[in-house]
Amino acid sequence: MTLSVSTGPAVDLRVQSVDEVLDRVERSLQVRLLPDTVVRKRRSVGAGTDRNTWVRIERRPLAKIPDQGWNGTERAARLEGIAQPEWHGCVVWRDPDESAMWRVDETALLPGDPVGNAILSEAPELPDVWWEALNASLDALATQDTGRVATPDTVTITQSLVTESLRGGFSDDVDTTVERWVPAHADLNWANMTAPTFSLFDWEDWGSAPLGLDSASLWASSLAVPALADRVWRERQADFESWDGKLMTLFACSKILGPYAHPGDPRLEPARRMAEQVIKELQAG
């Protein structure tokens, strides 16, 4: 079968035909996808089914699949104490015409809608119980063991990556040594959590990472709404005040302020201010 998605780096599932992929998913899982529920993102497509489940379909280049594989959602099913959809099964195949693979994970339906886009421009209304559930899940995740290594933005996070990101974007005289590595979701943003009932989904990139990666990522995606960023900081204060949390805050700022920074991004100035503050704290030890 020839899939209708073109080759090369320009693949964008938001605009390119995936009809044949969806047909294959239906045949493989013996399920009908509900057309009105389809959500298309750049490298993934999601949809509800006629058996009250949800499927997530992702296309990933072979070069972006690490040695540990990319079965994050499946492996996350064994984690305890975390609010996440129950995992049911999967289908995986290699694209015959491209250096890429497709993976489909079927899970229970989400208990609510995603809070919003990955980066918010206005504050959502989230009850205290939602924040309590977020904290409980992140705290429980950090206590568990895994042989996986986190791949934020599909890039394996290592000490070298942290050092290169911080010294390349900021100061050479900052000690970038990570002291504590713990399991992290590694793609924590407002598009991967539900409300009003909290649930955390899209686990493809989770694994061991420096303490504070998730908190810093969520804070960075909130910077366009100062009150929301402040709330994230208060809720995850212990992470942000740790050595590794400061490194990860600077790591998150480096992504906002890096070579692909958009001059109109409202997060630029608060990220610059925070980076200057954190650098001083790190230099002071």
VEXDREN-2710 file (C-alpha; in Angstrom, 1 decimal):
% VEXDREN-2710
k/r/px/py/pz
1/MET/0.0/0.0/0.0
2/THR/1.3/3.5/-0.8
3/LEU/0.5/6.0/1.9
4/SER/-0.5/9.5/0.9
5/VAL/1.9/11.4/3.1
6/SER/4.8/12.8/1.3
7/THR/8.5/12.3/2.1
8/GLY/11.0/14.7/3.6
9/PRO/11.0/17.1/6.5
10/ALA/7.9/19.0/5.3
11/VAL/5.5/16.3/6.5
12/ASP/2.7/18.0/8.5
13/LEU/-0.3/15.8/9.4
14/ARG/-2.4/18.9/9.9
15/VAL/-2.6/19.5/6.2
16/GLN/-1.6/16.3/4.4
17/SER/-3.9/13.4/3.6
18/VAL/-4.0/10.6/6.2
19/ASP/-7.1/8.8/4.9
20/GLU/-5.2/5.6/4.1
21/VAL/-3.5/5.7/7.5
22/LEU/-6.9/6.0/9.2
23/ASP/-8.3/3.2/7.1
24/ARG/-5.4/0.9/8.2
25/VAL/-5.9/1.8/11.8
26/GLU/-9.6/0.9/11.6
27/ARG/-8.8/-2.5/10.0
28/SER/-6.0/-3.3/12.4
29/LEU/-7.9/-2.4/15.6
30/GLN/-11.2/-3.5/14.3
31/VAL/-12.8/-0.3/15.3
32/ARG/-14.5/2.7/13.6
33/LEU/-13.0/6.1/14.1
34/LEU/-15.5/8.9/14.7
35/PRO/-14.9/11.6/12.0
36/ASP/-16.3/14.5/14.2
37/THR/-13.7/13.7/16.9
38/VAL/-10.5/13.8/14.8
39/VAL/-7.8/16.1/16.1
40/ARG/-4.8/16.7/13.8
41/LYS/-1.4/17.9/14.9
42/ARG/1.9/18.3/13.1
43/ARG/3.1/14.7/13.7
44/SER/0.1/13.0/15.3
45/VAL/-3.6/12.5/14.8
46/GLY/-6.1/11.5/17.5
47/ALA/-9.7/10.3/17.3
48/GLY/-12.5/8.8/19.3
49/THR/-13.9/5.3/18.4
50/ASP/-17.2/3.6/18.4
51/ARG/-16.2/1.5/21.4
52/ASN/-15.7/4.6/23.6
53/THR/-11.9/4.7/23.4
54/TRP/-9.3/7.1/22.0
55/VAL/-6.6/6.4/19.5
56/ARG/-3.4/8.4/19.0
57/ILE/-1.6/7.9/15.7
58/GLU/2.0/9.2/15.4
59/ARG/4.4/9.3/12.5
60/ARG/8.1/9.5/13.6
61/PRO/11.2/9.4/11.4
62/LEU/13.5/6.4/12.1
63/ALA/16.3/8.8/13.2
64/LYS/14.0/10.1/15.9
65/ILE/13.3/6.7/17.4
66/PRO/15.9/6.1/20.2
67/ASP/17.4/2.8/21.1
68/GLN/14.8/2.5/23.9
69/GLY/12.0/2.5/21.3
70/TRP/9.0/4.8/21.3
71/ASN/6.5/2.8/23.3
72/GLY/6.2/5.5/26.0
73/THR/2.4/5.2/26.4
74/GLU/2.6/1.5/26.8
75/ARG/5.5/1.7/29.3
76/ALA/3.7/4.5/31.2
77/ALA/0.8/2.1/31.9
78/ARG/2.8/0.5/34.7
79/LEU/3.3/3.7/36.5
80/GLU/1.5/4.1/39.9
81/GLY/-0.2/7.0/41.4
82/ILE/-0.6/9.0/38.2
83/ALA/-3.8/10.3/36.7
84/GLN/-3.7/9.1/33.1
85/PRO/-5.9/7.3/30.6
86/GLU/-5.9/3.5/30.8
87/TRP/-3.8/1.9/28.0
88/HIS/-5.5/-0.9/25.9
89/GLY/-3.2/-1.8/23.1
90/CYS/-1.2/-0.7/20.1
91/VAL/-0.3/-1.2/16.4
92/VAL/3.0/-0.3/14.9
93/TRP/4.3/-0.5/11.3
94/ARG/7.0/0.9/9.1
95/ASP/6.1/3.2/6.3
96/PRO/7.0/1.3/3.0
97/ASP/7.9/4.5/1.1
98/GLU/9.7/6.6/3.8
99/SER/12.3/6.3/6.6
100/ALA/9.6/6.6/9.2
101/MET/7.3/4.4/11.4
102/TRP/3.7/4.8/12.5
103/ARG/2.5/3.9/16.0
104/VAL/-1.1/3.8/17.2
105/ASP/-2.0/3.6/20.9
106/GLU/-5.6/2.9/22.0
107/THR/-6.5/4.2/25.5
108/ALA/-9.6/5.0/27.5
109/LEU/-11.3/8.2/26.7
110/LEU/-10.0/11.4/28.4
111/PRO/-12.0/12.5/31.4
112/GLY/-12.2/16.0/30.0
113/ASP/-11.0/18.3/27.3
114/PRO/-7.4/19.5/27.0
115/VAL/-6.8/22.6/29.0
116/GLY/-5.8/24.5/25.9
117/ASN/-3.0/24.9/23.4
118/ALA/0.6/24.0/24.4
119/ILE/1.2/27.7/25.1
120/LEU/-1.7/29.7/26.6
121/SER/-2.6/33.3/26.0
122/GLU/-5.2/33.5/28.7
123/ALA/-5.6/31.9/32.1
124/PRO/-7.8/28.8/32.4
125/GLU/-10.2/28.4/35.3
126/LEU/-8.7/25.5/37.3
127/PRO/-10.0/24.6/40.7
128/ASP/-7.6/23.9/43.6
129/VAL/-8.4/20.2/43.4
130/TRP/-7.0/20.2/39.8
131/TRP/-3.6/21.6/41.1
132/GLU/-3.6/19.1/43.9
133/ALA/-4.0/16.3/41.3
134/LEU/-1.2/17.7/39.2
135/ASN/1.1/17.9/42.1
136/ALA/0.2/14.4/43.3
137/SER/0.9/12.9/39.8
138/LEU/4.2/14.7/39.3
139/ASP/5.4/13.9/42.8
140/ALA/4.5/10.2/42.3
141/LEU/6.2/10.1/38.9
142/ALA/9.5/11.4/40.3
143/THR/9.6/8.6/42.9
144/GLN/9.5/5.7/40.4
145/ASP/12.2/3.8/38.5
146/THR/12.7/3.5/34.7
147/GLY/15.4/2.6/32.3
148/ARG/14.0/5.0/29.8
149/VAL/15.6/8.4/29.0
150/ALA/13.3/11.3/28.3
151/THR/13.2/12.7/24.8
152/PRO/11.8/16.3/25.0
153/ASP/11.0/17.5/21.5
154/THR/12.1/14.0/20.4
155/VAL/15.7/14.8/21.5
156/THR/17.3/12.5/24.1
157/ILE/18.2/14.6/27.1
158/THR/21.7/14.1/28.4
159/GLN/24.2/16.0/30.5
160/SER/25.9/17.1/27.3
161/LEU/22.6/18.5/25.9
162/VAL/22.0/20.4/29.1
163/THR/25.5/21.8/29.1
164/GLU/25.4/22.8/25.4
165/SER/22.0/24.4/25.7
166/LEU/22.9/26.5/28.7
167/ARG/26.4/27.5/27.7
168/GLY/25.5/28.1/24.1
169/GLY/22.7/30.4/25.1
170/PHE/23.9/32.0/28.2
171/SER/27.1/32.0/30.3
172/ASP/30.2/29.7/30.1
173/ASP/31.0/30.2/33.8
174/VAL/27.9/28.3/35.1
175/ASP/28.2/24.9/36.6
176/THR/25.7/22.8/34.5
177/THR/26.2/19.5/36.3
178/VAL/22.9/17.8/37.0
179/GLU/22.7/16.3/40.5
180/ARG/19.5/14.3/40.3
181/TRP/17.8/12.5/37.5
182/VAL/14.1/11.4/38.0
183/PRO/11.3/10.1/35.7
184/ALA/9.6/13.0/33.9
185/HIS/6.7/13.3/31.4
186/ALA/9.0/15.4/29.2
187/ASP/6.2/17.1/27.2
188/LEU/4.3/18.8/30.0
189/ASN/2.2/21.6/28.6
190/TRP/-1.4/22.7/28.6
191/ALA/-2.3/20.6/25.5
192/ASN/-1.4/17.4/27.3
193/MET/-3.6/17.8/30.4
194/THR/-7.3/17.7/30.8
195/ALA/-9.7/19.8/32.9
196/PRO/-11.8/20.2/35.0
197/THR/-10.8/16.6/35.9
198/PHE/-7.0/16.4/35.8
199/SER/-5.4/13.7/33.6
200/LEU/-2.0/13.6/31.9
201/PHE/-1.6/12.1/28.5
202/ASP/0.7/11.8/25.5
203/TRP/3.5/9.8/27.2
204/GLU/5.7/9.1/24.2
205/ASP/8.7/11.1/25.4
206/TRP/8.7/10.2/29.1
207/GLY/11.8/8.9/30.9
208/SER/14.6/9.9/33.2
209/ALA/15.5/13.6/33.2
210/PRO/16.9/16.3/35.4
211/LEU/14.6/17.1/38.4
212/GLY/12.4/20.0/37.5
213/LEU/12.1/19.5/33.8
214/ASP/8.3/19.1/33.8
215/SER/7.8/22.0/36.2
216/ALA/10.0/24.3/34.1
217/SER/8.3/23.2/30.9
218/LEU/4.9/24.0/32.2
219/TRP/6.1/27.3/33.6
220/ALA/7.6/28.3/30.2
221/SER/4.3/27.5/28.4
222/SER/2.5/29.8/30.8
223/LEU/4.8/32.9/30.6
224/ALA/2.4/34.8/28.3
225/VAL/0.0/34.8/31.3
226/PRO/2.0/36.1/34.2
227/ALA/-0.6/35.1/36.9
228/LEU/-0.6/31.5/35.5
229/ALA/3.2/31.3/35.4
230/ASP/3.3/32.6/39.0
231/ARG/0.8/29.9/40.0
232/VAL/2.8/27.1/38.4
233/TRP/5.9/28.5/40.2
234/ARG/4.1/28.5/43.6
235/GLU/2.7/25.0/43.1
236/ARG/6.1/23.5/42.1
237/GLN/8.3/25.7/44.2
238/ALA/10.4/22.9/45.6
239/ASP/11.4/22.0/42.1
240/PHE/12.3/25.5/41.1
241/GLU/14.3/26.1/44.3
242/SER/16.5/23.0/43.8
243/TRP/19.8/23.2/41.9
244/ASP/18.5/21.0/39.1
245/GLY/15.2/23.0/39.0
246/LYS/17.2/26.1/38.3
247/LEU/19.2/24.4/35.5
248/MET/15.9/23.2/34.0
249/THR/14.4/26.7/34.3
250/LEU/17.4/28.0/32.3
251/PHE/17.0/25.1/29.9
252/ALA/13.4/26.1/29.3
253/CYS/14.4/29.7/28.8
254/SER/17.0/28.7/26.3
255/LYS/14.3/27.2/24.1
256/ILE/12.3/30.5/24.1
257/LEU/15.3/32.7/23.6
258/GLY/17.2/30.5/21.2
259/PRO/18.0/31.1/17.5
260/TYR/14.4/30.4/16.5
261/ALA/12.9/32.9/18.9
262/HIS/10.0/34.9/17.4
263/PRO/10.3/38.6/18.0
264/GLY/6.5/38.8/18.8
265/ASP/6.6/36.1/21.4
266/PRO/5.2/37.6/24.7
267/ARG/7.3/35.2/26.6
268/LEU/10.6/36.7/25.5
269/GLU/11.0/39.4/28.1
270/PRO/9.9/37.4/31.2
271/ALA/12.2/34.6/30.0
272/ARG/15.1/37.0/29.7
273/ARG/14.5/38.4/33.2
274/MET/14.3/34.9/34.7
275/ALA/17.4/33.7/32.9
276/GLU/19.4/36.6/34.3
277/GLN/18.1/35.9/37.8
278/VAL/18.8/32.2/37.6
279/ILE/22.3/32.6/36.2
280/LYS/23.1/34.8/39.2
281/GLU/21.8/32.2/41.6
282/LEU/23.7/29.4/39.9
283/GLN/26.9/31.4/39.9
284/ALA/26.4/32.1/43.6
285/GLY/26.1/28.3/44.2
END
